[in-house]
C-alpha cells in the first residue's frame, strides 16, 4: 500500500473487511496506542497498524495520513457500530468544516468517495506552510490533527455543526499550552518552536489571545470525554518538556491541570513521563526540534522524500530508463564529470518525460518541482547502480585508452 497514491483508502478498507488492520479495544486502549505512534505529539514515527513491510519506508507525512484515517475509522465503528457509512460521514463532516470552499464540494465532485477523502486527508495533515514546503519538504505536519478525530466523534453523536464545537476546543487547547509555557522558569528555543508549530496548525483560532492568567479561567467542564481530557493534558505535557526534568513549578501546574480535568493520578503520571520518554527515543525524527535550521532540514527532508519515491518506483524507472539510452549515458557521465548546459537540458527534458509516465513522480511536474530535479539526477545512479555500472566501465576504459 502506498499512502501517496490514489486508492490507498480502498486498500485499507479491503484489509479491514478481511479482518486485518482492525483496531479493537476501548477508548483508553485506543488512545494509548495512538500516543505511542507520536500522532498526538504532531509527529508520526509509527502507525497504529502495520499492514506490510513497506510501511517502514513511509514518510512521516504518509504515516500521519494513515494514522488519521485509522483513528477516524475507529471512532466511526465505536459510535456507529460499523464502518459501512464511514466515507459518507467523514466527507459530510469535513464539508461542514469548509462550507464556503469549493475544494471539497466541487473540485473533486466526480471522484469516488474514497478518492475524495484521500484528497481531504492530504490537505488536513499539512500546516500553513508555503507551497514548496508542503509538497516537498514535509517539514512539519499538523500538530493538532487529533482535534479532527475528537470533533468527528462529537459530530457523529450530536449531528451538530462541528463549526460550533471546534473553535472552542482549539481555543482551550491553545490557552492551556500557552499557560503551560508561561510556567517555565527558563524559556528556550524549543518553546518558541513548539508555539510556532501549534500556531501554524491552527484553523479556527488564527490569533490566539494569550491573555488567560490561570487554569481556573478555562471552562474544562465543557470537555469531559476521555479523548478530550487526555489530549489537552498530553499537549500541556509536551509544552513543558525540556532536556532535563519537570521542575516543581511545572509539576504543580500539571497537577493542577490534571485535577481540573478530573484525571486520576495514574493518567497524570503516565502522560507526564511518557512525553519525555518519547522525545528522547525519537529526537532525531521529530521535525520541529530541528526547525531552528530550516534550510538544512528542508534539504535533508527533501533528499529522504526523493529517495523514497525512487525506491518505490525502482522497477518502473529501470524500465523507462532502458528505453532512453541517451539519458542513461548522460546520467552515467554525470557521476564522473560536470555535464554541459545542453546535456543538462537534455537530461531535464527526458527525466520530466519519464516523470509524466509514472504517477508517483508527478510531484516533480508541479510548480517548483524543477528545484528537485538535481536531487533526482544525483540519486538515480546511487540507488539504481545496476543501470549505470556499464556506463562507468565504458567511461573508465575510454579514459585509459586516451592516455595510452
C-alpha positions as CSV (number, residue, x, y, z in Angstrom):
1,X,0.0,0.0,0.0
2,X,1.3,3.5,-0.9
3,X,-0.4,6.3,1.0
4,X,0.7,8.8,-1.6
5,X,-1.0,7.1,-4.5
6,X,-4.7,7.1,-5.4
7,X,-6.6,4.1,-4.0
8,X,-4.8,3.6,-0.6
9,X,-8.0,4.1,1.4
10,X,-9.8,1.4,-0.6
11,X,-6.9,-0.9,0.1
12,X,-7.1,-0.1,3.8
13,X,-10.9,-0.8,3.8
14,X,-10.3,-4.1,1.9
15,X,-7.8,-5.2,4.6
16,X,-10.2,-4.3,7.3
17,X,-13.0,-6.3,5.7
18,X,-10.7,-9.3,5.8
19,X,-10.2,-8.8,9.5
20,X,-6.8,-7.2,9.1
21,X,-5.7,-3.8,10.4
22,X,-8.8,-3.7,12.6
23,X,-8.4,-1.7,15.7
24,X,-10.1,-3.1,18.8
25,X,-10.3,-2.1,22.5
26,X,-11.9,0.7,24.5
27,X,-11.0,4.3,24.1
28,X,-8.3,4.2,26.8
29,X,-6.5,1.4,24.8
30,X,-7.0,3.2,21.5
31,X,-5.7,6.5,22.9
32,X,-2.6,4.8,24.5
33,X,-1.7,3.1,21.2
34,X,-2.2,6.3,19.2
35,X,0.0,8.2,21.6
36,X,2.8,5.7,21.1
37,X,2.8,6.4,17.4
38,X,3.6,10.1,18.1
39,X,0.5,11.2,16.2
40,X,-0.7,13.1,19.3
41,X,2.6,15.0,19.5
42,X,2.5,16.2,15.9
43,X,5.0,13.6,14.6
44,X,4.1,10.1,13.5
45,X,7.1,7.8,13.9
46,X,4.9,4.7,13.6
47,X,1.4,3.7,12.6
48,X,-1.4,2.1,14.6
49,X,-1.3,-0.8,12.3
50,X,1.5,-2.0,10.0
51,X,-0.2,-3.8,7.1
52,X,3.0,-4.7,5.2
53,X,6.8,-4.4,5.3
54,X,6.7,-1.3,3.1
55,X,5.2,0.8,5.9
56,X,8.8,1.2,7.2
57,X,9.5,3.2,4.0
58,X,6.7,5.6,4.6
59,X,7.4,9.2,5.2
60,X,6.2,11.0,8.3
61,X,3.5,12.7,6.2
62,X,2.3,9.3,4.9
63,X,2.3,7.7,8.4
64,X,0.3,10.7,9.6
65,X,-2.3,10.2,6.9
66,X,-2.7,6.6,7.7
67,X,-3.0,7.3,11.4
68,X,-5.6,9.9,10.8
69,X,-7.7,7.6,8.7
70,X,-7.3,4.7,11.1
71,X,-8.4,7.0,14.0
72,X,-11.4,8.2,12.1
73,X,-12.3,4.6,11.3
74,X,-12.0,3.5,14.9
75,X,-14.2,6.4,16.0
76,X,-16.9,5.6,13.4
77,X,-17.0,2.0,14.3
78,X,-17.2,2.8,18.0
79,X,-20.0,5.3,17.6
80,X,-22.0,3.9,14.7
81,X,-21.3,0.2,15.2
82,X,-19.7,-0.4,11.8
83,X,-17.7,1.3,9.0
84,X,-20.4,0.9,6.4
85,X,-21.1,4.7,6.1
86,X,-17.5,5.8,7.1
87,X,-16.7,7.5,3.8
88,X,-20.0,9.3,3.5
89,X,-20.0,10.5,7.1
90,X,-16.3,11.6,7.1
91,X,-16.8,13.6,3.9
92,X,-20.0,15.2,5.3
93,X,-18.0,16.1,8.5
94,X,-15.2,17.8,6.5
95,X,-17.6,19.5,4.2
96,X,-19.2,21.1,7.2
97,X,-15.8,22.4,8.2
98,X,-15.4,24.2,4.9
99,X,-18.8,25.0,3.6
100,X,-17.6,28.1,1.8
101,X,-14.8,26.3,0.0
102,X,-15.4,24.6,-3.3
103,X,-12.3,22.4,-2.9
104,X,-14.1,19.5,-1.1
105,X,-17.6,20.0,-2.5
106,X,-16.9,21.0,-6.1
107,X,-13.4,20.4,-7.4
108,X,-13.5,16.7,-6.8
109,X,-17.2,16.1,-7.4
110,X,-16.6,13.5,-10.0
111,X,-14.2,11.5,-7.8
112,X,-15.3,8.4,-5.8
113,X,-15.9,8.9,-2.0
114,X,-12.6,7.2,-1.2
115,X,-10.6,9.4,-3.6
116,X,-12.3,12.5,-2.3
117,X,-11.4,11.5,1.3
118,X,-7.8,10.9,0.3
119,X,-7.7,14.5,-1.1
120,X,-9.2,15.9,2.1
121,X,-6.8,14.0,4.4
122,X,-3.9,15.1,2.2
123,X,-4.9,18.7,2.9
124,X,-5.6,18.2,6.6
125,X,-2.2,16.7,7.5
126,X,-0.4,19.8,6.3
127,X,0.2,23.0,8.2
128,X,0.0,26.6,6.8
129,X,3.4,26.3,5.2
130,X,4.4,27.6,1.8
131,X,3.6,25.5,-1.2
132,X,7.1,24.2,-1.8
133,X,7.4,23.1,1.9
134,X,4.0,21.5,1.8
135,X,4.7,19.4,-1.3
136,X,8.4,18.6,-0.9
137,X,9.9,19.0,2.5
138,X,7.2,17.6,4.8
139,X,8.9,19.9,7.2
140,X,6.2,19.6,9.8
141,X,2.8,18.1,9.8
142,X,-0.3,19.5,11.5
143,X,0.3,19.1,15.2
144,X,-3.4,19.4,16.1
145,X,-4.8,16.7,13.9
146,X,-6.3,14.8,16.7
147,X,-8.8,17.6,17.1
148,X,-10.3,16.3,13.8
149,X,-10.8,12.9,15.5
150,X,-12.4,14.3,18.6
151,X,-14.6,16.6,16.6
152,X,-15.6,13.7,14.3
153,X,-16.9,11.7,17.3
154,X,-18.8,14.8,18.5
155,X,-20.3,15.2,15.1
156,X,-21.5,11.6,14.8
157,X,-23.1,11.6,18.3
158,X,-24.7,15.1,18.2
159,X,-25.2,15.5,14.4
160,X,-24.5,19.2,15.1
161,X,-22.4,21.5,13.0
162,X,-18.7,21.0,14.1
163,X,-18.0,24.7,13.4
164,X,-19.7,25.4,16.7
165,X,-17.6,22.9,18.6
166,X,-14.1,23.0,17.0
167,X,-13.2,26.7,17.7
168,X,-14.0,26.2,21.4
169,X,-11.8,23.0,21.6
170,X,-9.0,24.6,19.7
171,X,-9.1,27.7,21.8
172,X,-9.0,25.8,25.2
173,X,-6.1,23.7,23.9
174,X,-4.1,26.7,22.8
175,X,-4.8,28.6,26.0
176,X,-3.7,25.6,28.1
177,X,-0.5,25.2,26.0
178,X,0.2,28.9,26.4
179,X,-0.3,28.7,30.2
180,X,2.0,25.7,30.3
181,X,4.7,27.6,28.5
182,X,4.4,30.6,30.8
183,X,5.0,28.4,33.9
184,X,8.5,27.5,32.7
185,X,11.3,29.4,34.6
186,X,13.6,29.4,31.6
187,X,12.2,29.6,28.1
188,X,14.4,28.3,25.2
189,X,14.4,27.6,21.5
190,X,12.2,24.6,22.0
191,X,9.4,26.7,23.5
192,X,9.4,29.1,20.6
193,X,9.5,26.3,18.0
194,X,6.6,24.4,19.7
195,X,4.5,27.6,19.9
196,X,5.3,28.3,16.2
197,X,4.3,24.7,15.3
198,X,0.9,25.0,17.1
199,X,0.1,28.4,15.7
200,X,0.8,27.1,12.2
201,X,-1.6,24.2,12.9
202,X,-4.5,26.4,14.0
203,X,-7.5,26.5,11.7
204,X,-10.2,28.3,13.8
205,X,-8.3,30.5,16.2
206,X,-5.9,32.4,13.9
207,X,-4.9,35.0,16.6
208,X,-4.9,33.3,20.0
209,X,-5.4,35.9,22.7
210,X,-2.8,34.6,25.2
211,X,-4.5,36.6,27.9
212,X,-5.5,33.8,30.2
213,X,-3.8,34.2,33.6
214,X,-4.6,30.9,35.3
215,X,-6.3,27.5,34.7
216,X,-9.4,28.4,36.6
217,X,-10.4,30.8,33.8
218,X,-10.7,27.9,31.4
219,X,-14.0,26.0,31.0
220,X,-12.7,22.5,31.2
221,X,-16.1,21.2,32.3
222,X,-17.3,21.6,28.7
223,X,-14.8,18.9,27.7
224,X,-15.3,15.8,29.8
225,X,-14.7,12.8,27.5
226,X,-11.7,10.5,27.7
227,X,-10.3,11.7,24.4
228,X,-10.7,15.5,25.2
229,X,-9.3,15.4,28.6
230,X,-6.3,13.2,27.8
231,X,-5.4,15.2,24.7
232,X,-5.5,18.5,26.4
233,X,-3.3,17.1,29.2
234,X,-0.8,15.5,26.8
235,X,-0.3,18.7,24.9
236,X,0.4,20.5,28.1
237,X,3.0,17.9,29.0
238,X,4.6,18.4,25.6
239,X,4.7,22.1,26.2
240,X,6.7,21.8,29.5
241,X,9.1,19.2,28.1
242,X,12.8,20.0,28.2
243,X,16.1,18.2,28.2
244,X,16.2,17.8,32.0
245,X,13.1,17.1,34.1
246,X,9.9,18.8,35.2
247,X,10.7,21.5,37.8
248,X,8.4,22.0,40.9
249,X,6.6,24.9,39.3
250,X,5.8,23.0,36.1
251,X,4.8,19.9,38.1
252,X,2.4,22.0,40.2
253,X,0.9,23.3,37.0
254,X,0.4,19.9,35.5
255,X,-1.0,18.5,38.8
256,X,-3.5,21.4,39.0
257,X,-4.4,20.8,35.3
258,X,-5.0,17.1,36.0
259,X,-7.3,18.0,38.9
260,X,-9.3,20.5,36.8
261,X,-9.6,17.9,34.0
262,X,-10.6,15.3,36.7
263,X,-7.9,12.9,35.6
264,X,-6.8,10.2,38.0
265,X,-3.2,10.0,39.4
266,X,-2.2,7.2,37.1
267,X,-3.2,9.1,34.0
268,X,-1.4,12.2,35.2
269,X,1.8,10.2,35.9
270,X,1.7,8.2,32.7
271,X,1.3,11.3,30.5
272,X,3.9,13.3,32.3
273,X,6.5,10.6,32.0
274,X,5.7,9.3,28.5
275,X,6.3,12.6,26.7
276,X,9.9,12.6,28.0
277,X,10.5,9.0,27.0
278,X,9.0,9.5,23.5
279,X,11.0,12.6,22.7
280,X,14.3,11.1,24.0
281,X,13.7,7.9,21.9
282,X,12.7,9.7,18.7
283,X,14.5,13.1,18.9
284,X,16.2,12.6,15.5
285,X,12.8,12.1,13.8
286,X,11.0,15.0,15.4
287,X,11.0,17.7,12.7
288,X,10.2,20.7,14.9
289,X,13.1,20.1,17.2
290,X,15.4,20.8,14.2
291,X,13.4,23.7,12.7
292,X,16.0,26.2,14.0
293,X,18.0,25.4,10.9
294,X,15.2,25.2,8.3
295,X,17.4,25.4,5.2
296,X,19.4,22.3,6.3
297,X,16.3,20.5,7.5
298,X,14.5,21.3,4.2
299,X,17.4,19.8,2.2
300,X,17.6,16.7,4.4
301,X,13.9,16.0,4.4
302,X,13.7,16.6,0.7
303,X,16.5,14.1,0.0
304,X,14.7,11.5,2.1
305,X,11.4,12.1,0.2
306,X,13.0,11.8,-3.2
307,X,14.9,8.7,-2.2
308,X,11.7,7.0,-1.1
309,X,10.0,7.9,-4.4
310,X,12.8,6.4,-6.4
311,X,12.9,3.2,-4.3
312,X,9.2,2.7,-4.7
313,X,9.3,3.2,-8.4
314,X,12.6,1.4,-9.0
315,X,11.4,-1.2,-11.4
316,X,9.4,1.2,-13.4
317,X,12.3,3.6,-13.5
318,X,14.7,1.0,-14.8
319,X,12.2,0.1,-17.5
320,X,11.7,3.7,-18.6
321,X,15.5,4.3,-18.5
322,X,16.2,1.2,-20.5
323,X,14.2,2.8,-23.4
324,X,16.3,6.0,-23.3
325,X,19.9,5.1,-23.9
326,X,21.0,8.7,-24.3
327,X,19.6,9.6,-20.9
328,X,21.3,6.6,-19.2
329,X,24.6,7.5,-20.8
330,X,24.3,11.1,-19.7
331,X,23.3,10.1,-16.1
332,X,26.3,7.7,-16.0
333,X,28.6,10.5,-17.3
334,X,27.2,12.9,-14.6
335,X,28.8,10.6,-11.9
336,X,32.2,11.2,-13.5
337,X,32.2,14.8,-14.8
338,X,30.2,18.0,-15.0
339,X,27.6,17.9,-17.8
340,X,27.4,20.8,-20.3
341,X,24.5,23.1,-20.4
342,X,23.0,21.3,-23.5
343,X,23.5,17.9,-21.8
344,X,21.8,19.1,-18.6
345,X,18.9,20.4,-20.7
346,X,18.5,17.0,-22.4
347,X,18.6,15.2,-19.0
348,X,16.0,17.5,-17.6
349,X,13.7,17.2,-20.6
350,X,13.9,13.4,-20.7
351,X,13.5,13.0,-17.0
352,X,10.4,15.1,-17.0
353,X,9.0,12.9,-19.7
354,X,9.7,9.9,-17.5
355,X,8.0,11.6,-14.5
356,X,4.9,12.1,-16.7
357,X,4.6,8.4,-17.3
358,X,5.0,7.5,-13.6
359,X,2.1,8.8,-11.4
360,X,4.1,8.8,-8.2
361,X,6.7,11.0,-9.7
362,X,4.2,13.6,-10.9
363,X,5.3,15.7,-7.9
364,X,8.3,16.8,-10.0
365,X,5.9,18.3,-12.5
366,X,4.2,20.6,-10.1
367,X,5.2,24.3,-9.9
368,X,8.6,24.4,-8.1
369,X,9.2,20.7,-8.8
370,X,12.2,21.6,-11.1
371,X,14.1,22.6,-7.9
372,X,14.2,18.9,-7.0
373,X,15.4,17.6,-10.4
374,X,19.2,17.9,-9.4
375,X,18.4,15.7,-6.4
376,X,16.7,13.2,-8.6
377,X,19.7,13.2,-11.0
378,X,22.1,12.7,-8.2
379,X,20.1,9.9,-6.5
380,X,19.2,7.7,-9.5
381,X,22.8,6.5,-10.1
382,X,23.3,5.9,-6.4
383,X,20.0,4.0,-5.9
384,X,19.9,2.2,-9.2
385,X,23.6,1.3,-9.7
386,X,22.9,-1.7,-12.0
387,X,21.7,0.6,-14.7
388,X,24.9,2.6,-14.7
389,X,27.7,0.1,-14.0
390,X,28.2,-0.5,-17.7
391,X,28.5,3.2,-18.4
392,X,31.1,3.7,-15.7
393,X,33.2,0.9,-17.1
394,X,33.0,2.3,-20.6
395,X,33.9,5.8,-19.3
396,X,36.9,4.4,-17.4
397,X,38.1,2.4,-20.4
398,X,37.8,5.4,-22.7
399,X,39.9,7.4,-20.3
400,X,42.6,4.7,-20.1
401,X,42.7,4.4,-23.9
402,X,43.1,8.1,-24.4
403,X,46.1,8.1,-22.0
404,X,47.8,5.2,-23.8
